[in-house]
Amino acid sequence: MVGRRWEAEETRPVVASCTFWEHSMKNLVARFVKDESGATAIEYGLIAAGIALAIITVVNNLGSTLNTKFTSISTSLK
């Protein structure tokens, strides 16, 4: 009886084992979707990128304005 059971498991078609892989992949995808451990780091990264973009924009505009002012001062001193 035990020998027959072993033979039956050994000759099982490969297609039957696909359900195991399908189940494993479904669990993996479900865990990935539910996982929120990196969400906070991503949010802080987006906030930092937004602040950096705002600073770059302000400094660029300020630099253009200062360049214009110093050019006018330079021409008036000549």
Stockholm file with secondary structure:
# STOCKHOLM 1.0

chainA/1-78         MVGRRWEAEETRPVVASCTFWEHSMKNLVARFVKDESGATAIEYGLIAAGIALAIITVVNNLGSTLNTKFTSISTSLK
#=GR chainA/1-78 SS CHHHHHHHHHTCCGGGGHHHHHHHHHHHHHHHHHCCTTHHHHHHHHHHHHHHHHHHHHHHHHHHHHHHHHHHHHHHHC
#=GC SS_cons        CHHHHHHHHHTCCGGGGHHHHHHHHHHHHHHHHHCCTTHHHHHHHHHHHHHHHHHHHHHHHHHHHHHHHHHHHHHHHC
//
